[in-house]
Amino acid sequence: AMAVPTLVLCALGFALGPRAPHGIRPASRRGELKMVDAAELKAAQDGAFALLQQGFTLTPREVDLPTWSAGGWSGAMQGLAGEPKIGWVTDATHQDSSGRSMGELTAWVAPTYAVPHLVLQHDLRPDGSVLINLDYVPRFDLCADTAYMEQYFVSQAGRLPEVLASVPGAAVAPPPGSVFARTVLSPGAVRFEAPAASLSGDQVRALYADHVQRWLGWWQTAAEVNRMQRGGIFARDSKMHRMRFRAYASDLQKAGVDCGNAELVAQGLVGPGDEQYVGQAS
């Protein structure tokens, strides 16, 4: 049989491979638990997006491929901005001909604020497993800025063990194959794999809502960073943007998407880049 192509979405911070999750045991089905499916995962993502819309005024921005189909893959995406605080929001879903279904909701913060970027992702695989990644991407080197680490990440250390304890058969997902993907993950990432049969749509919606509401809560006390810091934040974010674009484009091509479509999809997923920061970094 022909091998299912592996799509490694480095810019998302996790590898999407064809094999079953490591260390995951089939969970017993409880009568009240409904197996999570693609529709339930999309509903959870939509709920998280609605929370973002309640927190910020998001304005739709043009993307080259709001819907696309190439190389056995298809998807839909929308890009929005919430200036001056939110540089770019991506709300996207992807699926392939084997039945794999993926989704992502990301919010990338402008360099006028130091609040971490927001990441929510899922990958429902044909083998009946699901990978979920919930993260906040740091704006500074956490080893160099321990105060920033204390502010945003120390309190997150217990979240992954709590989730693993609450989902039968769940296990920590293996690290991504990409060096960049491993670098972008924070120490507080809630990144796990589980049988879809051990998760319900209500559980995923609760996980997503909690993740977004915590992030929105940080904005209640967030202050603009001083202009001396903005240049460094801008430079770091710009480099990350370019790396994410190259990773997306390359990995989409490896999955069978032609170069032209791969680059257009990648551009829509990561946003406009430096343009979103005009006048913000000086």
DALINDA-V484511 format. One record per backbone hydrogen bond with DSSP energy under -1.0 kcal/mol. NH is the residue of the N-H (numbers start at 1). CO is the residue of the C=O. If there is no record, write none. Layout:
# DALINDA-V484511
NH & CO
NH & CO
This chain:
# DALINDA-V484511
7 & 16
10 & 8
12 & 9
13 & 10
14 & 9
16 & 7
33 & 30
36 & 196
36 & 199
41 & 37
42 & 38
43 & 39
44 & 40
45 & 41
46 & 42
47 & 43
48 & 44
49 & 45
50 & 46
51 & 47
52 & 48
53 & 49
54 & 50
55 & 51
56 & 52
59 & 81
61 & 79
68 & 75
70 & 73
73 & 70
74 & 95
75 & 68
76 & 93
77 & 66
78 & 91
80 & 89
81 & 59
82 & 86
85 & 82
86 & 82
87 & 108
88 & 108
89 & 80
90 & 106
91 & 78
92 & 104
93 & 76
94 & 102
95 & 74
96 & 100
97 & 72
99 & 96
101 & 124
102 & 94
103 & 122
104 & 92
105 & 120
106 & 90
107 & 118
108 & 88
110 & 85
113 & 110
117 & 137
118 & 107
119 & 135
120 & 105
121 & 133
122 & 103
123 & 131
124 & 101
125 & 129
128 & 125
130 & 194
131 & 123
132 & 192
133 & 121
134 & 190
135 & 119
137 & 117
145 & 141
149 & 145
150 & 146
151 & 147
152 & 148
153 & 149
154 & 149
156 & 153
157 & 154
159 & 156
162 & 158
163 & 159
164 & 160
165 & 161
166 & 162
167 & 163
170 & 167
171 & 193
173 & 191
182 & 178
183 & 179
184 & 180
189 & 186
190 & 134
192 & 132
193 & 171
194 & 130
196 & 128
198 & 195
199 & 196
204 & 200
205 & 201
206 & 202
207 & 203
208 & 204
209 & 205
210 & 206
211 & 207
212 & 208
213 & 209
214 & 210
215 & 211
216 & 212
217 & 213
218 & 214
220 & 217
225 & 112
229 & 226
230 & 226
233 & 229
234 & 230
235 & 231
236 & 232
237 & 233
238 & 234
239 & 235
240 & 236
241 & 237
242 & 238
243 & 239
244 & 240
245 & 241
246 & 242
247 & 243
248 & 244
249 & 245
250 & 246
251 & 247
252 & 248
253 & 249
254 & 250
255 & 251
256 & 253
257 & 252
262 & 258
263 & 259
264 & 260
265 & 261
266 & 262
267 & 263
268 & 264
269 & 265
270 & 266
271 & 267
276 & 273
277 & 274
278 & 275
280 & 277
